[in-house]
Amino acid sequence: MRAETEMLDLILQTAKTIQVEAVVMSGSRTNQNAPKDEFQDYDVVYVVDDFDNLTSDLSWLNQFGKRIIEQEVTLDHRRLYLMLFEDGNRIDLTLCSKEHIHEWVDSEAGFTVLEDSENLFEPYFPNPERYWITPATETDFEKTCNEFWWVSAYVVKGICRNQLVYATDHLYGICQQELLKVLAWQVASDKGTVDIGKNYKYLFNYLPTEKEKEFSDLLDFSSVEKLIQSLYATMKLFHQEAQSLAQKMGFDYDKEVAEKMIEYVEERVKKFGNNWKNEKARGENS
């Protein structure tokens, strides 16, 4: 695997070859507190004058090396080239015209200017607080609790109809994300504003090891039985953490609604459980 110094030299040399106006790097490599490992991407933006020509003839990308796989993404007025190379390095390269620098800046947290002879980035400042969490307001807390318990009804509906993709999507994509938010608020209630990273990737650095294991154990959706176990355990953990946070922050927590929703879910699973059991039996006998 090419070393960081070699990759940065290559990024700057390629920029010079295609006459880039400015080179800026963002992501974890610009965050001194981020863990360092070989999976860190090089998140780079090239600010260019000749946007149309550079995006129509991409042969210049070959200068970075041989790629295993790549993606091209159009985002507003920017073009993204996501490249994984045979040596394991990855570059997420954004092409951006000078006129639309603000779009890129608004989408990022911290960044470091590597090359900018025209001082194009002088008016802009990094926003490292983009992924920081602050202590919850009571209004936000109430919305999160309502969303969690409301969507739990969608999860059990999917389970009872044997629509497991639907159920899993709502459980992980919404309910467990609201749980992560409450866990992050727990941290913020003790430590103030903290950097939890994109998609909560640093959250468990602030929590006891057993809390990470408790959450990780929720992520087994490999069968309908495991999905039901995950739903029950997710509700139990959310209920526990929400009560704890409410007490700590002096918020109202509607314990009655929570307990009624837990009862609703358990009753529906018990009542309609034969639906998925029969489906499973038919599958085994076919």
VENGIVEN-V678247 format. One record per helix or strand. SS is the DSSP state (2 for helix, 1 for strand). FROM is the first residue (numbers start at 1). TO is the last residue. If there is no record, write none. Layout:
ss	from	to
SS	FROM	TO
SS	FROM	TO
This chain:
ss	from	to
2	4	17
1	22	26
2	28	30
1	42	48
2	51	56
2	59	64
1	67	75
1	78	85
1	90	97
2	98	107
1	111	116
2	128	131
1	132	133
2	138	160
2	164	191
1	194	195
2	198	200
2	203	205
2	209	219
2	224	249
2	255	285
